[in-house]
Each structure stands twice: as structure tokens, then as C-alpha cells.
Amino acid sequence: MNTKQKIIQTATQVFNKKGYSSVNLKELAQVLGISRGNLTYHFATKNELLETIVKGMWEEIAIAKAKTMQVPSFANMHNQTRLYHKFQKEYAFIFLDTHVQNHPFVKEQLKAMIEKTIKDFHKMIALGIQVGTVKEETIPGTYRSLVLSVWMVSFYWLSQQTTREKADEENGENGEKVIWNLILPHLTQKGLDGFKEYFGEAYYKKLGEAFNVNQYSFINF
């Protein structure tokens, strides 16, 4: 690993731990054990360093996505969700910091990714209806809302974990299960059978805990 690669790797780890805004180049140089001048030789500003990290992340995502079939299927949605959760952990400071997300370069990249993801989910629902695995929409707007809900759970999963301090007891797999619980009620019997065949009966039975309708006491007047 050369100096530039080491800076990128260490900076990502430090930003994840302390936050992007909380660390300056001098402090980062101290963590690296190099002079500030040596650091700025490779990255003149923290802004330049951020853009390099983001570019690298997007390249990694593109390579990882290329390994899966580019078909709008539920299986690929599942894999894509896992992929996003993986990168959210590796680059947490990007997905948890709205100031970083509003950086012009980062915002442009995120917006492109979000629009592509939402479009892919739309295609997934449309294909499901065409092949008979997804029910026809009965209330206009249902599937547009479903697509947005699936995207939001996927994109903001790490954020809600951090806010609720649930990161240690809920992992990415739970986020996937939340998404499946949003989708499964809209599957036909053919779709449900296909889901069980692909993921297995055991996975289906462990999607979540049954809702307890008697957990609250209600006062009737």
C-alpha cells in the first residue's frame, strides 16, 4: 500500500469514527504519522480527499453490482440491499452526515444512485405484475409508495440504527427482512411460492416476529 492509498484508507476510518467535520488535515496527519506537508502533497485540501474517497466508493459499488445479473428481479433487489448496507458500514461518515451528503460532488453522485435505485425497483414491480408474481395494483399510488418505502428503508437503515442505538442488535439482514415484509403482502401465490423456493422455507418463517394485537390495553367509552 502506497502513501496515497494509506491516507485514503486511514481517513475513511477516522471520519467514520469521529465524523468528517470533526477532523482537520493536521489531526489526520498525526494519526498517519506523517507531516501535514506530506499529506497535502497528495491531497491539497480535505475537500479533494473527500472527493477521492467518494469516487473510490462508487467504483467499488459499480464493480460489486456488475457481479450480479442486471435484471429487475426480487433476488437482485435483495442482493442490492445487502450491497448498500455493506457500503454504508464501510463509509458510514457519508451516509450519516447530511453536511457531507450536501457537498456538491457527493450530492450529485448520491442523487444519481438514488434515482437509479428507485427506477430499478419500479422495473422490479412492473416485471412482477407482467409475469404474475405481483398482484395488480388496486389502489392507485400503492406501488409508487412501496418503491419509495423500500428505497428509504435501504438507504436510511444505518441512520435509524445509529439514532435508536440498535446497531449491535440489528444487522443488515434485519433491514432486508423489513423490506421483504413490505413486499410479501403484494405477492401472488405464484410469487410467494417462488420466494420460498429461492430463499427457503426457513428464511420465510424467520422474517419477523408476529404482531401482538393484545400488547396494549384500550379504554372503550
N, C-alpha and C positions, 0 to 999 in steps of 0.2 A: 504494500500500500504506500503510494507516494504521499507527499505532504498535503497536496490539494485534496486528495481523497480522504485523508485522515481528518482534515479540517471539516469537510462536509459531514462525515460520519459523527465526529465529536460534537459539532454544532447542533446537529439534529437531536442528539441525545440530551445535550444541555438545554436546548429550547424546550424539549418535551418535559424536562424535569422542572425548569424554573420559569418557563414562559419566554416567548420571543422578545417581548418588550422589556423584560427584566435583566437582560444580559447585553452588555456592550462588547465591542471588539477587544478592548483591553482585558476585560474579565475572561473572555473566551480564549485569548492568547495565553493567559496564565494557566487555564485548565489544560491547554495543549502543551504547555511547557516550551513555548516559543515566544519570540519578541512580537510586539504589536506590528513592527515594521515588516517582519517576515509574514505575518498574517495578511496585512494589507497589500503585500506584493502579489498575493494570489487573489485576494478579494478586496478591492479598494474601499468598499462600503458594506455595511450589513445588508443593505438592500440588494446588492449584487449577489451576496451569499445566499439570501433568501430565494432569489430567482433561480439560482443554480440548483438549490435543493428541490424546489418545486419542479423544475424541468426534469431532474433525475427521477423524482417520484412518478411523474407522468410517463416517462419512458418505461419504468418498471411495470406500471399498471398496463400499458399497451402490450408489453411482452407477455405478461401473465394472461391477459384477455385473449391474446392470439392463440394460446394453447388450447382454448375451448372452441367448440363449434359455434360459429356466429349465426345461430338460428334462434328465433324468438320463442324459446321453449321454457317451460317452468323449471326444468333441470338447469338450464343456463342461468335463469334468474337466481336460482339457489346458489350456484357457483359464483355469480357476480356479487351477490350479497356477502358471501364469505370473503371474497376478494376485497371488497370495500372495508369490511371490518378489520381485516388483516392490515391494510394500509393505514386505517385510522389509528391503530395502535402504534404502528411504526413511525407515523408522522402526526402524532397527537396534537402538537402545538398548532398545526394548520387547521385541524378540524374543531379545535376547542376555542380558538381565539378569533373573534369576529373582526378584530382590527387587522389581523393577518389576512383573513378572508376578503376584506375590503381593499387590500392592496391591489392596485390596478391590474398587475400581471396575474396575481393569484385569482382575483375575481373573474377575469376573462377565462382562465383555464377551468375554474370550478363551474362557471356558467355553462361552458361547452359540455363538460362532463354530465352535468345535471340534465340538460336538455336532451342529450343522447340517451341517458338512462331512462328518462320519462318516456321518450319515444319508443325505446325498446320494450318497455312494459306495456305500452299501448299495443304494439305489434303482437306481444305475447297473448293479450286478452283477445284481440281480433282473430288470431290464428286459432285459439282455443274454441271460439264460437263457431268458426268455419268447419273445424274438424269434429265438433260435437263433444269436446271435453269441458267446455264452459257454457253455462246457461245463457240464454238470450237475456239481454237487459230488459227489465220490466219497468223500472223507474228511471227516466232519463237523467243522466248525470251520475248514476251509481258507479259506473266503471271509471269514469274520469276521476271521481273522488277516491276510488280504490287505488288507482295508479298513483295518485299523489300521496296517499297514505302509505303505500308500500315504499315509495321513494323516501318519504320523511323518516320512517322507522329505520330504513337502511342508513341514511345519511346522518341522522342525529342520534344513533344508538349510543355511541361513545359519550356524547354530550349529556344525555339523560342519565347514563350510568354514573358519570362524574358528579353531576348535580345531586343525585339521590344517594351518592356514596354506596353504589351497589356493584362496583366494578369487580370486587373479589368474589361475589356470589352469583353474578350473572355474566356469562361469557357471550361471545359472538353467536354461538349456537342458539342461545335463547332468543336472540334477535331474529334469527331465521325462523324460529318456531312462532314468534309473534306474527311475522309476515304470513306464514302458512295458515295461521288461524284466521287471518283476514281474508285469505283467498279461498280456502276449502269450502265455505258455505256456498260459494258461487260455482263450484264444480258440479257437473252432471255425474251420474253414476259411472259412466264411462271414464270420466276424468278422475274420479275418486279411485276407481279400480286401477287406473294407470299409475296414480300416485303411490298406492300401496305396493304395486308390483315393482316400481322403481326404487322407492325408499325402504320398503319392507313394512310389514305389519307392526313390528316392534316400535319402529320410529313413529308410526302413526298413533300408536297408543300412548306415546310419551310426549305428545305435542304440548301438553299443558295440564294444569290441574282443573278439574271440573268446578264450575261456578257454584258456590253455595248460596242458594236463594234464601236460606234461613239464617244467614250470618248476622242480620240486623233485625232489631225489634222495631216494629212500626206501630204508631198510635193511630187508631181509627176513631173518627168522630162520627 
